[in-house]
Amino acid sequence: MDDASLVGRAALTGRALLATPVIGDDRFAHSVILLVEHDASGALGLVLDQCTSTPLDAVLPDWAEHAAAPAVVFTGGPVAADRALGLVRLRPGAHPIGPNDTVTAIPRLGGEVGLIDLSADPDDLDTVLGVGGCVRVFAGYAGWSPGQLEAEMSAGAWWTAEISVDDVFDPDPGTLWQRVVGRQPGERSLFARFPGDPNLN
């Protein structure tokens, strides 16, 4: 079954989008996007492999000590670049606070990753936050209107893939796309060596 057919059967929240070599949008070239919402009203995702040079402690000092390496702000996508969204690695066995509150767990990631309200006081979340670097902050997000993502997938712009908690908080985001694509089944894995400029192939 191809990825576009899968979208028709089940929402992809908690799965990754992998930009294919025919993405046609430089903003998403070689990107890995975690879908944090996907339903009939559209989709919202966070780009996991585009970090900025802005240290997290320069913008959200209260969260800096909890930052997963590299401790910088990431570019979550081109929509609402002035809005900060946070992902948190949850303590094993934690019971995150539900929707419309501080932490909302993201499906398909074993209850170990959630969206976090960055206006909260991290000192009040000891029972939820994972040990060590457990927070990643994103400026902006990637968004799709109803049917838009499905159309892009049908055109071959995206592959879907399972993603691990370690991928979400990978300390080497610059090579994440190559590594995730490289473990995909069949011929897809060969594209992990695809150059950024096809003329170099």
N, C-alpha and C positions, 0 to 999 in steps of 0.2 A: 504494500500500500504506500502511495506517495504521501509527501507531507501535506499537500493541499487537501487530499481526501481525509487525512487525520483531523484537520481543522474542522471539517464538517461534522465529525463524530463527537469530538470532545474539546472543551476549552483547554488551552495550552498553558494556563497559569502554572508557574513553577518549572517550566521547561526553558531551554535556551533557543534563541534564534542565532544561527551562524550565517553571516553574510557570505554569499557565494561569489565567485569571481565575476559574475555578470550583474552585480548589485546596481551599478550605474549611478551611485551616489557616493561621492568621496567622503562625505561625513560618516558613512557607515562601512567603508572599505575595511575588510579584515576585522570586523567587530563581532563580539559575542554579547548578546543581549539577554538578560534574564527577564522573562515576562512575569511581572508581578500582578497583572490583571489582564484577563482576556475573557470576554463574553460577547453577547450579541450587541452590546453598545460600543464595542471597540476593544482596543488593547493599549496597555501601558507597559513600557519596559525600561530597564536601566542598562546602559552600556557598561560592561564590566572591565573593559581593557583600554580606556582612554583616561589616563590620569593627567592632571594639570601640574603646574609647578607651585601652586598655592598650598602652603602648609595648613593642615587642618587647625592647628592652634592659632592661626592668624584670623580665623573667622568663627570658629566654635571652640574656644579654649576649654570649656567644661567637658567636651567630649574627646579632646586630644589624647588624654592618657589611655583611652579605650580604643584608639584607632588601630585598625589592622594595617600592617605595613604594605605598601608605602603610606605614610601618614600624611596624605595630601587629599585635596578635594578632587573628585573624579568628574568628568563630563558625562552626565547621565544621558544626554541627548539634546537635540536642538530646541525642544519645547520648554518654555518657562525657565530660561536659564538663570533667572534670579530667584528661583525656588529651590530650596535644599530638601533632599529626601535622604533618609538613612536606612541602611540595612544593618541588621544586628545578628551576630551569631549567638544563639541562645544556649544557655547552660543545659547540659543533658538532663532530661526529665523535667525541665521547667514547664510551667503552664502559663504561656503568655496571656496577657490581658487581651480581651476580645476586641472586635471591631469598634471603631469610634473611641478607642482609648489609646493607651500608650504603645502597645506592641500588638501587631497582628501577624500571626504565622503565615508563611507562604506555603501553599500545598506542594506536594511532591518532593520536599526537601527534608523529610523525616522529622518535621516539627523543629528543625534546628536553625532556620533562618526566618526572620520576620522584618516587616517594615516597622520603624520606630519613630515616634514623635520626638523630634529633636529639641522641642521646647521643654521636654521633661528634664528633671534633675537626675543625672546618672547615679548619684548617691542613693536614690530611692529605688534603684533597680538591681540591687545586688543579687536577688534571688532569680533574676531572669538573665542577666548578662553572662556570657561565657567568660572563661578565664583568659586573661591576656588580651591581645588585640582582637577585638570582636565587633568593631563598628566601622562601616565604610559610608562616607558621605558623598552625595552626588549633587551637582548643580544641573538642574534641568532633567528632562526625561525624553524618551522616544514615545510618540503617541500615534495611534492609528484610529481613524473613524470607522464606523461599522462597515465591514466588508473590505476595507482597504488592505489590511494585512493578508487576508485570504487571496486577494487579487495579486499581490506582490509575490506570494508564495507560488501561486499557479504560474506566474511568469518566470519562476526559477530564481528569484532574488534571494530567497532564504531557505536554509535547511533547518529542521528542528532536531534537537538532541537532548538527551538527559544530561543534567549537570549536577555536579557534586557540591557539597558545602565548601570543600577545599577550593574548588574552582571559583566560587563566588568571592572568596577572600584571598585569592591567589597573590602571593607577594611579588610575582613577576608578571604583571598584567600585559606587558609588551609582547610576550610570546604565547599568550593564552589561546588565541585563535588557532595558531598552528598546532598546538598540543591537543586541543579539543577536536579539531578537524582530523588530526592524525589518528585518533582512536575510533573514528567512525567506520562503519562496515563498508566493505566493498571498495569500489573505485573512489568513493568520496575521500578516503584517507590520502589518496595521492595528491589531492589539492593542497595539502598542508605545505607542500614545497612550491606552491604557485607564487611567482613573484608579484610584487605590488605593481610593477609595470610589465604587461604581457610582452612587450618588445624585448625584454631581457630573457625571455624563455628560449 
